[in-house]
C-alpha cells in the first residue's frame, strides 16, 4: 500500500494530485487551511483518507 501526504490539497494542483493518487489506490494524508473544503474533497475521493486542517507556515 502506498501512502502519500499532500499539502494544499483543497484546491489547484494539490487537489488534482489527490484525485490522481486516490484513483491509483493510495492512502492519502491531506493538509489544507480550509477544513470544510478539505473534508468535502476527502468525502468525494475513493478510499479512506486522513485530513488535517492547518497552515504549514505556522
C-alpha positions as CSV (number, residue, x, y, z in Angstrom):
1,X,0.0,0.0,0.0
2,X,1.3,3.5,-0.9
3,X,0.8,6.4,1.4
4,X,1.0,10.0,0.1
5,X,1.0,13.2,2.1
6,X,-0.2,16.3,0.1
7,X,-0.2,19.9,1.3
8,X,-2.5,22.4,-0.3
9,X,-4.9,19.6,-1.1
10,X,-8.2,21.5,-1.1
11,X,-7.6,23.3,-4.5
12,X,-5.4,23.5,-7.6
13,X,-2.5,21.2,-8.1
14,X,-2.9,19.7,-4.6
15,X,-6.5,18.7,-5.4
16,X,-5.5,17.3,-8.8
17,X,-2.8,15.2,-7.2
18,X,-5.1,13.9,-4.5
19,X,-7.5,12.7,-7.2
20,X,-4.7,11.1,-9.2
21,X,-3.2,9.2,-6.2
22,X,-6.6,8.2,-4.7
23,X,-7.7,6.7,-8.0
24,X,-4.4,4.8,-8.1
25,X,-5.2,3.2,-4.8
26,X,-3.0,5.3,-2.4
27,X,-3.9,6.2,1.1
28,X,-3.7,10.0,1.5
29,X,-2.8,12.4,4.2
30,X,-4.4,15.6,3.1
31,X,-3.5,19.1,4.5
32,X,-5.0,22.5,3.8
33,X,-6.0,25.6,5.6
34,X,-9.7,25.4,4.6
35,X,-11.0,22.5,6.6
36,X,-14.5,22.4,5.1
37,X,-13.2,22.2,1.5
38,X,-10.7,19.6,2.6
39,X,-13.4,17.4,4.2
40,X,-15.6,17.7,1.0
41,X,-12.6,16.6,-1.1
42,X,-11.9,13.6,1.2
43,X,-15.5,12.5,1.1
44,X,-15.6,12.6,-2.7
45,X,-12.4,10.6,-3.2
46,X,-12.4,6.8,-3.4
47,X,-10.9,5.1,-0.4
48,X,-10.3,6.3,3.2
49,X,-8.0,9.2,3.9
50,X,-6.8,11.4,6.8
51,X,-7.5,15.2,6.8
52,X,-5.6,17.9,8.7
53,X,-6.8,21.5,8.6
54,X,-3.8,23.6,9.4
55,X,-1.4,26.2,8.0
56,X,2.1,24.8,7.3
57,X,3.5,28.3,7.5
58,X,2.9,28.4,11.3
